Amino acid sequence: MMASPDEISGPTVLLVRMNQNLIQPSYTAWLNDRDLMRYSTQKTRLHTTESCRQYLASFDGTPHLLLAILDRTSRELVGTITAYIDEENRSADLGILVARPGRGIGAEAWGLLMEHLFVHRAMEAITAGTDARNTPMLRIFAKHGMTLVRRGPCLFVGEQGETLYFRVERQRWCSETGPR
């Protein structure tokens, strides 16, 4: 099991290990914001400082990553990004939360973590899924060379919806998208 990176730096964001000090009231407020979480499986849960600390602790002793997305200039927490690592199959499943979407933060953080996983962790594939209505996430997948591999049902605010699952292999990503 490889340790989490200390810092992954991009033009406007830094990815750092999530820590207890970053679990501020603003963070739990994002998680409890029904509009912000509308495409997340977290949307029906009530989050507290304690539940966030427990979630952070669940990464201890695992190969998985929970990284804070910080504004590079202000060092303000602007989101989180996760990678659930399957070491045996050398694959990772990613997820992201950006507090104020629409500024390119998500796409930058996504690309930084993909590069870290492919180049420094020798992952062979990266996967992710989202609600079919989550167009910002679909744009991030497309920008980073991820392709649709399957569809599945999901419930969206009490009505039937569709989850789309995406994947990109290291060889394809390296030849088409990265590393930069």
N, C-alpha and C positions, 0 to 999 in steps of 0.2 A: 504494500500500500504506500503510495507516494503522498507526501504532505501537500497540503493546499499551498498555492503560491503566496508569497508575501505581498506582492503587488504586480498587477498587470496594467501597464500604462498605455493609454491611447491619446489621441489629440485633445479630447474634451472630458474624458472620464478616466477614473482609476477603478480597477477591481481589486478589492482587498478582502481578506477574511472577515466575515461578519463576526462581530463580537458583542458582548453584553453592553458595552458603552453606547453602541449604536441603536439599541432597543429603546428608543425615545417615544414619548407620546405621539409624535407625528407618524412614526412607523406603524404603531398599532392603529392609528386613525386611518391610514391608507388601507390596511387590511380589513377594516370595518366599513370602508366606503363602498356601498353596494354598486355604485356606478363604475368606479374604478375596477372593481372585482367582478364585473358582470360576466366575463368570459371564464372566470376561474372556478375551480371546484371549491375554493375557499369561501365563495360568496355566501354560503349559508351558515358559516361558523362565526361565533363571537370570539374575537381575539383579545387577549389581555397581555400585559407585560409578562406575566408568568407563563402563559401558553407560548409566547414568542421565545422566552428563555428555554422552555422545554424543547421546542422545535430546534433551536440552535444546538442544544446539548445532544440531540438525536444524531448529529453529524460527527460527534466525537468518536474516534476509533473506527471510522468507516472511510472508504475511499471517496465518498461523495463530497461535493463542494457546495457550500452556501457562501456566496460572495456578496459583499456590499458594492453597489455602484455609487461612487462618489464623484461629484463635480470636481474636475481636476484643479480648478482655481480656488474655489471656496472650501473644498473638502466636505461639502454638505452631502448627506445621504440623499440620493435621488432615486434609488431603487435597489433591487436585489436580483441575483441570478443564481440558479441552481444547476448542478450537473449530478445526476444519479449515475454513478459509474458501475458498469458491469465489467470487472477486470478480466474474468474468464473469456468473455467474448470481445473484449477491447472495444466496448461501445459506451456511449453516454447519452442520456436522455436529458434535454435541457428544458428549463422553464424560466420565466422572467416576469418581474413586476417593476414597472416604471411609474413613479408617483405623478409625474406631469408629462404624459406622452405627447408626441408630436414634434419633438425637437431633435430627433435623430439619436438620442441617447440609447434607446433600445437596440437599434441596428448596430451602433458602434460597440456596445457591450457584448452583444451576441457574437459579432465577428472576432472580438478579442478573445473571448472564451473558446470559440471554435479553434482559433489558431493555437491557443495554449494546449488544448486537448489533442489536436492532431500532431503538432510539432513536438511538444514537451512531454506529453503523456502517452504518445503512440497509440491513440485510439484509432480504430479502423472505420468506425461509423458513428455518426451523431444522428439522433432522432429527436422528434418533438411532435406535439399535437396541439390543436387548438379548435375552438368552435368555428364552424364554417363562416360565421358572421364576423369574425375578428379580422377585419381587413388589415389593420396595422401589422398584426403578427404574420399574416399571409405575405405582406410586402417584405418583411424581414426574412422569411424563409426563402422567398424568390431571390432577394438580393444576395443571399449567401449560398446559392446553388442547391437548396434543398428541394427534393421532388416528392410529390404526393405518392404514397405507397398504399394507402388504404383509407377507407371511410368506415365510420361506425356511428351508432346512435348515441344521443345524449339528450338530457332534459335541460331546457333553457327556460327558466322562469315558468316552470310548470307545463311548457309545451315541448313537443318532440323536436329535437334539432339534430345536427350532424357534427361529429368530431372528425377532423381531417388529420391524418398522421403523415408526417414527412420524414425524409431520411436523406443523408448525403454520406458517401463513402470518402475516405481520405484521398484515395487516388484521384477521384473526380474533382474533389474540392481543391486539391493542390494544383491540378492542371487548369481549372477554370476560374477559381475565385481567389485563392490565397496560396501561400502566405504572402503577405505584403512586403 
